[in-house]
């Protein structure tokens, strides 16, 4: 299950493009099914599983125009897991190249329809 969603950036590329940071409760959890909604000028992301609104942001006129024109949004998602990602207190170097080992982050990109209401 999703622990939290943070909207990091809103821009316009081919579609309205929104960068999200999604924190999951557990590394084996695959339950992330976002739904995009716009009410007035407020863009929100909710969970298809629970229907709960997870994050929202107000859009400016140019972003609203792109959303109304395409009626789709490109979500660029960076996943992390509670307790696994963040700052490493002990750096474990890779002997072969002398660099610190980092935990892998999953990235995901999708185009979702926007529900206007």
PyMOL commands that set and color helices and strands:
alter all, ss='L'
color gray80, all
select helices_A, chain A and resi 61-70
alter helices_A, ss='H'
color red, helices_A
select strands_A, chain A and resi 2-12+16-24+34-39+42-47+53-58+72-81+93-94+99-100+107-116
alter strands_A, ss='S'
color yellow, strands_A
deselect
rebuild
show_as cartoon
